[in-house]
Amino acid sequence: MPQLTDEAVPEETRPEEAVAEESVPEETRPEEALPDGYAADGCVAEETRPEESMPEETLPDGSVADGSVAPDGRPGEPRADGPLRDGPLRDGPLRGEPRPGECPPGEPPAGDSPADAPRSGRAGTWMTPEAYGASRAALWTGAVVLVTDADGRVLVQSVDYRADRLLPGGAVDAGEAPCAAAARELREELGVDGHYPLGLAVDWIPADTPGFPAAMRFPGEILFVYDGGTWTPDRIGSVRLPDQEITGIQFAEPADLPALMDAGDARRALSALRARINGSGVALLEDGRPTMPTALDRLGVLRTRRIPQHGAWHAGPVPGQLPVRDHSAWLFAPDGRVLLLIARATGAAHLPPPSAAPTAGAAPLGYRVGDQGAVHARTAARLTAVPPAADLAYARLLATPEQVRELSDWGPAGAHELASVHNARSRLSLPAPTRTPLTELPESGTHW
């Protein structure tokens, strides 16, 4: 049976629902536009404008009277949304044309090159690669390594070209990574192989730093400080100095560094050492000074010599026949850290006396016998609160037991005391603390 088209069906035989929409008079099908731009039938209402209401007078600057701008800003060109011959409206660029906001290959953004400045009405920021490269500041780059021994003293070396002591390290070669330069310098200067991926500090050294001859034309330097760790006696004994440049090494008390080194080098070394003890990550320095000082920096910790206590460690109570010269305590907070006192005037670190705060579970920990038979007794207990500060000459901080040891000069027996401290912490059912930045407690105290 032949299939009839719509035109073959007589008008009177078509079903009512088959009548085309265009046959319905406009006045019989009003379409109410809703406030949000949707028509009553749920479709998005397109904005239509009568042609006569849209005059498009092209202005000299390439814009048209309705506020739009021709794609390339040239007067007399057709608009991107205008008719293309007698076809449909353009909804995008022709093949090969840049889209609005794009630049032709190899050309600067419109309005950013000097030639576009008059047309855009603003100065351009575009630069040639040569001009941009010439505008960048050139700085030296260096890498040094901070090494300590088991007593917390810092390795410095003597050189044949200046009187000051230096941390091992030197210049970063062209195309060389700073970390690789640090390893190379220690191999060349000390004969020790190693890898030092952990950074402690990055220092910006200004161009006007004293001590550089004018003929050197020092432009400033970015210097990386890496963590060389704690060297054992065997590793120290493996050091082999070259025939020239390095004349000797020594391990110096941190407080002695300003007397041995250039002022800026000493500041940098102490800032890096505090960053290592603090466990706060890489310290950003400007001429050796931290841009974000920690509690250790603010209090000037390690700026004075530590009090040596090198006597042998004995766990347990002090025998009755021994006279006790002083009594201090490891007072544990609930997170496993301990209370530490820092003298504001000197930066010296001290364990507090047992009476410094309310405690529970106190028990003798051990003792040291110092010079001339002096006994230094230790107690361990759990803090229940920290009262308001009674002596403002001391700052009160929470630190891990390892941080306390690194801020103290206890000699080889410090490891044995630390083992007793962790045994006491376990007895008090407290967690092992992770290394975090030391926390200064408020003068008003705290409760748990």
TALIN-V288649 format. One record per run of one state. SS is the DSSP state (H for helix, E for strand, L for the rest). FROM is the first residue (numbers start at 1). TO is the last residue. Records with the same first field share a line. If there is no record, write none. Layout:
SS: FROM-TO ; FROM-TO
This chain:
L: 1-5 ; 9-10 ; 14-15 ; 19-20 ; 24-25 ; 29-32 ; 34-37 ; 40-43 ; 45-50 ; 54-57 ; 59-62 ; 65-68 ; 70-82 ; 84-88 ; 90-113 ; 121-128 ; 136-139 ; 149-153 ; 160-161 ; 167-168 ; 172-177 ; 191-198 ; 206-213 ; 217-220 ; 231-232 ; 238-245 ; 253-253 ; 262-262 ; 279-282 ; 287-288 ; 291-294 ; 300-307 ; 309-312 ; 316-323 ; 333-337 ; 344-348 ; 352-353 ; 357-358 ; 370-370 ; 374-374 ; 384-384 ; 387-393 ; 400-400 ; 407-408 ; 410-410 ; 428-438 ; 441-445 ; 448-448
H: 6-8 ; 11-13 ; 16-18 ; 21-23 ; 26-28 ; 51-53 ; 114-120 ; 129-135 ; 178-190 ; 214-216 ; 233-237 ; 254-260 ; 263-278 ; 295-299 ; 354-356 ; 371-373 ; 401-406 ; 411-427
E: 33-33 ; 38-39 ; 44-44 ; 58-58 ; 63-64 ; 69-69 ; 83-83 ; 89-89 ; 140-148 ; 154-159 ; 162-166 ; 169-171 ; 199-205 ; 221-230 ; 246-252 ; 261-261 ; 283-286 ; 289-290 ; 308-308 ; 313-315 ; 324-332 ; 338-343 ; 349-351 ; 359-369 ; 375-383 ; 385-386 ; 394-399 ; 409-409 ; 439-440 ; 446-447
